[in-house]
Amino acid sequence: MGLACFHVGAQAQNASGSANVTQLPAVTVTGDVVPQTATGPVDGYVAQRSATGTKTDTPILETPQSISVVTKDAMQTQGTLNLANAVRYTSGMNTAAYANGDGNAFDAFTMRGFVVSNSGLLLDGMRLHYNILDAPTDPYALERIDILKGPSSVLYGQSGPSGVINLVSKRPSAESHHEIEVQGGTYDRRQIATDHTGALNEDGTLSYRLTGLFRESHTYLDFNRDNRVFIAPALKWQPSAATSLTLLTSYYKNKSDAYAGLPYSGTVKKNPLGEPSVHTNLGDPNYNYWDSYSKSVGYIFEHKFNDALEVRQSARYGESSLYYGYLFPAVTGGALPGNRTVNRQAIRRHDETDTLTVDTNMTGRWRALGGEHTTLLGLDYGRNHSDTMNYRGAAPPVDLFDPVHGLPNLPPSTLALRNSDVVRFEQVGLYAQQQSKFMDRWVVTLGGRQDWSENRAYSRVTKVGTKQTDDKFTGRAGLTYLAPYGIAPYVSYTQSFEPVGGSDAGGTPFKPTEGEQYEVGVKWQPDNGRTLVTLAAYHLTQQNVLTSDPDNQGFQVQTGEIRSKGVELEATTEIMRNLRVRGALTFNSSEITKSNTVGQVGFRPADTPMRMASLWVDYKLPPAVLGGMMMGAGVRYMDGTNDVQNSVKTSGYTVYDAMLGYEIEKWRFTLNVQNVFDKKFLSSCNNFSCYYGQPRTAMLSARYSW
């Protein structure tokens, strides 16, 4: 707890030159370090507690599942541009999937061999998106990012087997802090951000937070923007130590441009004419756009009746709008006409979405049977209403190596209405969890949840409405042993479920997909809390996957299965207060184990590399040697990945990052460079196109804090 002791001596000299020494009594000065909480700030890189894995404030060592935490300090030091940047040094995660420019349009990830679905992205413990294409959250708005790996339906309801990413908002504090940061960098990036918090009255019962950002920027792609405005005002009222009410609001306005990649020919497959430039955009500045808007208001209410019983309710209402249009390569994997002509299709889409989520739970702490127990009971509700219109049609071809832009804007009348749907989704979940610690060594975690969901959809094109209801029980069981020296081996079993829209040839609605994971691992966090190492092995299976119906052409049945198993090692440490390290190793074996599609058994799912590795080290020089100077470097390796049909595979690649900074009084200056050696590589390929990874990017930041 930050203890410091010192002895003060005073020496007096009389007129004759003799010295009389007076020994003063010892004085002990204590400077209490603020203990970490599950959602609060972390000083440095190493988190000790998280609520993402239990919905209670629990030490990470006592959670029987892999959890990674990316702190605000780590994001700032590494020059994080977006969420994909923030988690790139985390084990088990591929952030290259579904690339769009440099990841500026929307958030998409794969984890442990599966896509992190809409329901897998949380904000303050509640589902953030029902539409993955909604406006992305800016890292500057976040205090930390908690990543729970593996099925988590027992806490959060419907979600895929990959896990959840919980974004934790910056929240008001009575302690005053202010900062202004300006940035400039490659591709005409210009950004100003500001963050302010403090008390609004003398006794500190009312505090505020105001975070905002304005950015104008292009990306490495031709005529591709990354413009953003966001503001997030927040208020906290805490009339007593037992009660608090936090109001959180946000508004986002994003102006970027859609991008659909490049054809196989010239990228993942050889083209006699060579390779296109990494900057090539086969869209058109008169047509490509991606504009998204979102606004939300919510609250977190907490009340402790006593040391043993507390209640918590969170709620959020949000609205979002999305408008986009783009031209994309309408080609197969074969050769291009003349090895350079790319046929294109045009698409336009407009989405309107509103969501409401409410989560209420009660936590009780008690002693019995020689153990300490924490019981959680909760009820949550989610509702989403969406309205989508989607148009598609032919567009003029373009030259892969010499694209001519300036296409006259295609009026909507030239495009056919592909779908126009209104969808209303509702879900109610009732959950319970028991955490019990015996002999201060054994921690048992048990949980169960019952979900009910209803999905109503109406198509304006077919004039057909559908209604689908699902109910599902999911559970979890885990055991952790808290050995001496901060070592904690654990074993766990977890389940997930996710509704699937549609029906089979007989009109029977599809059942939810089901996931289950067996995980065994060991964590190490010494008493000083400055190191966290996690080694985990897992076996993950998803069932009820859609596959072709062998008896009814054009229909599907749910006999498919995907299996993923692997090993992950992740370490975050502050060897000294001025030397910090983040490292991760991942091995993943994923394959389709059941399918009716000929030849598909044994296929590797798309965008799931077998091996990944990363290492980041930063160091701050001692005050006596260029005091205030900082430097850091990182390396990231990723194996190649397949497309859906396993017809092509990208090559593995290694890229390097670097940071140089200087702190003086209230100023902090940093230069961050990503992909230092300007490595040209393919990050992913889908059914019809491939995406280059981000080339060298530099950003200079100046931050003033007071």
JOHU-V94395 format. One record per backbone hydrogen bond with DSSP energy under -0.5 kcal/mol. CO is the residue of the C=O (numbers start at 1). NH is the residue of the N-H. Records with the same first field share a line. If there is no record, write none. Layout:
CO->NH + NH
This chain:
2->31
4->29
6->27
7->9
8->24
10->22
12->20
14->17
18->14
19->21
20->12 + 22
21->23
22->10 + 24
27->6 + 29
28->30
29->4
30->32
38->51
42->44
45->47
48->60
50->58
51->54 + 55
56->58
58->50
59->62
60->63
62->64
63->65
66->149
68->147
69->71
70->145
71->75
72->76
73->77
74->78
75->80
76->79
82->86
83->87
85->88
87->90
90->93
92->112
93->95
94->110
96->99
100->103 + 104 + 105
109->116
110->94
111->114
114->111
115->117
117->120
118->121 + 129
120->122 + 165
121->128 + 129
122->167
123->126
126->123
131->134
138->141
139->142
141->170
143->72
144->168
145->70
146->148 + 166
147->68 + 149
148->164
152->155 + 156
153->157
160->163
162->150
164->148 + 166
165->122 + 167
166->146 + 168
167->124 + 169
168->143 + 144
174->176 + 199
177->197
178->706
179->195
180->704
181->193
182->702
183->191
184->700
185->189
186->189
187->218
189->185
190->216
191->183
192->214
193->181
194->212
195->179
196->210
197->177
198->208
201->204
205->238
206->200 + 201
207->236
208->173 + 198
209->234
210->196
211->232
212->194
213->230
214->192
215->228
216->190
217->226
221->219 + 224
224->219
225->257
227->255
228->215
229->253
230->213
231->251
232->211
233->249
234->209
235->247
236->207 + 238
237->245
240->243
242->304
243->240
244->302
245->237
246->248 + 300
247->235
248->298
250->296
251->231
252->294
253->229
254->256 + 292
255->227
256->290
262->690
264->267 + 269
269->266
271->274
277->280
279->222
284->287 + 288
289->325
290->256 + 292
291->323
292->254
293->321
294->252
295->319
296->250
297->317
298->248
299->315
300->246
301->313
302->244
303->305 + 311
308->365
309->305 + 306
310->363
311->303
312->361
313->301
314->359
315->299
316->357
317->297
318->355
319->295
320->353
321->293
322->351
323->291
324->349
325->289
326->347
328->345
329->331
336->339
337->340 + 341
340->342 + 400
341->337 + 343
342->398
343->330
344->395
345->328
346->393
347->326
348->391
349->324
350->389
351->322
352->387
353->320
354->385
355->318
356->383
357->316
358->381
359->314
360->379
361->312
362->377
363->310
364->375
366->373
368->371
370->439
371->368
372->437
373->366
374->435
375->364
376->433
377->362
378->431
379->360
380->429
381->358
382->427
383->356
384->425
385->354
386->423
387->352
388->421
389->350
390->418 + 419
391->348
392->416
393->346
395->344
398->342
403->405
409->411
411->414
412->415
416->392 + 418
419->390
420->460
421->388
422->458
423->386
424->456
425->384
426->454
427->382
428->452
429->380
430->450
431->378
432->448
433->376
434->436 + 446
435->374
436->444
437->372
438->441 + 442
441->482
442->438 + 444
443->480
444->436
445->478
446->434
447->476
448->432
449->474
450->430
451->472
452->428
453->470
454->426
455->468
456->424
457->466
458->422 + 460
459->463 + 464
464->459
466->457
468->455
470->453
472->451
474->449
475->495
476->447
477->493
478->445
479->491
480->443 + 482
481->483 + 489
483->486
484->487
486->525
487->483
488->523
489->481
490->521
491->479
492->519
493->477
494->517
495->153 + 154
496->515
497->159
498->513
502->510
504->507
508->504
513->498
514->543
515->496
516->541
517->494
518->539
519->492
520->537
521->490
522->535
523->488
524->533
526->529
530->574
532->572
533->524
534->570
535->522
536->568
537->520
538->566
539->518
540->564
541->516
542->562
543->514
545->560
547->557
548->550
552->555
555->549
557->547 + 559
560->544 + 545
561->593 + 594
562->542
563->591
564->540
565->589
566->538
567->587
568->536
569->585
570->534
571->583
572->532
573->575 + 581
576->579
578->620
579->575 + 576
580->618
581->573
582->616
583->571
584->614
585->569
586->612
587->567
588->590
589->565
591->563 + 593
592->602
594->561
597->600
600->603
603->592
605->608
610->588
611->639
612->586
613->637
614->584
615->635
616->582
617->633
618->580
619->621 + 631
621->628
622->625
623->627
624->626
626->629
628->663
629->621
630->661
631->619
632->659
633->617
634->657
635->615
636->655
637->613
638->653
641->650
642->607
643->646
648->643
653->638
655->636
656->675 + 676
657->634
658->673
659->632
660->671
661->630
662->669
664->667
666->705
667->664
668->703
669->662
670->701
671->660
672->699
673->658
674->697
675->678
679->681
681->683 + 693
684->691
689->686
690->262
691->683 + 684
697->674
698->186
699->672
700->184
701->670
702->182
703->668
704->180
